[in-house]
Structures are given as C-alpha cells and as structure tokens.
C-alpha cells in the first residue's frame, strides 16, 4: 500500500489552528478524506500547519484531494465562531509519495509534530526538504517522491 504525506500551512504561517479547534479538526479532515475514498492513516500538526498521511483513492488525483480537504476544512473552521472568521490555508502544498516500507516511519514522524517543531521550524524543515529534492522530483536520501502544485511562500 502506497500513501501520500501531505503538508500544508495556514495563510502566512500564522498560528491559526487554536488548541480548542484542533481536536475537532483532525477528525473532520479524516472524514473528508474518507468521503473522497482516500482514507487517512495519520493526521497531526501544529498551530500553523498540518501533516496528513493518506491512501489515495483510485479515481481521484492528489491535487483534487488537496483542493477538497483545504476548501471544506476552511469553511468548517470559519463556522466554529467569530474568532475563526479570518482563517485561511496558504496557497500550495507539499505531497510526498510514501512506499509501504516508509508508512510506519511517516506515521511516527507525524505523531511527533509538536515535539519536533519545538526544535526545528516548519519553514526550515520544508526549505531543506525542497532543497534536497533532485533527479526528477526524487529525494536522493529517502526515495520519497516530491510533488508541489504551487509555492508555499516560505521565503
């Protein structure tokens, strides 16, 4: 079973994913993915970005999954109260294909997001991932394929 490790951030990487909404957001994202026949295997993140490991459905593209997940969740969050009215996801995303042998490692990595980003910022980590992506979009050290629809504005 192959999967995709999807990463996307809040607009301007603002810390908009409040602790009170996060426990509801992750199940909402999982439900959205399930309706797209692309079940989630792991979801976690921090106040400014989300990591999702999911299995891609046979009749849908990664770009369409991302579009639906981001659009639906943004509308859902805005309905949660006045304090969320200015919530937006950043344009763009990163999506890495993950072979069966890498699924458990990615699940563990996603589970440790809050702890991990106390040491390394999202921006620094993503920039390093982008810089190490070579040879037709293949990361030379991990063998993880890299797709990017649009820049995340990390500069």
N, C-alpha and C positions, 0 to 999 in steps of 0.2 A: 504494500500500500504506500503510495507516494502521497505527500502532503505539501502544503504551501505555508510558509511562515510569512505572514502579512504584518506589516508595521505601518502605522500612520499616526500623525500627530494632530494636536489641536491647532487652531489658527494661531500663527505667530509663536507657536510652542508655549502659549500661555497655560498656566496651571488651572485649567477649567474643569477637570474631572474631579469634582469635590468628593471627599470621603463619604458623604452621605448618599451620593448617587452611584458610586462605583459598585456596591454590592447588587444593585439592580441592573446596572449597565451590562455587566458581563453575561448574565442570563439572557438579557434582551438580545445581545449580539449572537449568542448561541442559538436562540430561537430563530432569528433572522436567517442565519446560515442554514439551519435545518430546513426552513421553508424553501431555500434555494437548492436543496438536495446536496448541500456541501457542508456536512456536519463538522462542528468544531471538535478539536482534540485537546486544546488548551487555550485559555484566554487570561490575560493579565496585563498590567501596565502600571503607569504612574499617573500623576496629575496632568501630564502633558502629552502622553502618547499611549498607544495600545499595541500589544502583540497578540496575534491570533495564529494558532496552528490549526489548519483545517484540511479536509479532504475535498478536492474539487469534484463537483458533480460532472457527469459525462456530457451534459448538454449545455454547459454554461462556461463562459470564459472567466479568467481571473479578473479582468477589467470590469465585467458585469457584476461579479460578486462584490467587488470593492465599491462600485457605484451604489449598489443596493444597500449594502451594510452601512456605508457612511451616510447616505441620504436618509434612510429610515431611522438610524440612531440619532442623527442630529435633530430631526423633527420630534422624536420621542423625548429627548433630553429637554428641549425647549418647552415641552408641555408640563414639565415637572415643577415649574414655578418661575416667578419673576426673575430670580437670581440666575436663571439659566437662559434667559431670552437672547443673550448675545453669544450663545455657544455656536461655534463653527469648527469643522475639521479643516485642517490645512489642505490645500490642493496637493495632489500627488500621493504616492505611497511607495513602499518597497515590498517586493514579494520574492521570496527565495523558494525554489523547489527543494523539497527535502525527501531523500530516498528513505526506504524502510529502515535502513540501518541508522539513520540520523534522527528518527522520530523521538525516541526516548530522551536523547540529549537536548533536543529543542524543547520538549515538554519541561524538562528540569530548568533550562535556561529561562523560559517564560515564567515559571513558578517563582523564580528568584528575582524578578524585576525590581521590586522596591529596594531590596538589599543591594543588588548590582548597581543601581543608579545612584546610590549614595557614594559610590567610588568613581564611577565613570558617567559623564553626562551623556544623554541621548544624542546630542549633536556631535560630540567627539566620536562616539561609537559608530554612528551612522556614516560619518565622514570617512572613518577608517575602513568600514565595510565597502563603501563606494570606491575608495582609492585602491583597494586590493582586488577589485573585480577586473579581471583581464580575460583575454582569449575567448572571444565570442560570448561574453557575459558569464563566464565560469570563474568562480572564486578559486584561485590556484591552491589555496591551503585547505579548504574544506570541501571542495567539489560541489558547492551549493550554487545552483543557477540563480542569477540575479535578473529581475525584471523591474523596470521602472517606467511608469506611464508618464509622469511629469515630475519636475524637481520639487523637493520638499522645502526649498528655501532655507537651507541650512547655513548659508553663507553669512 
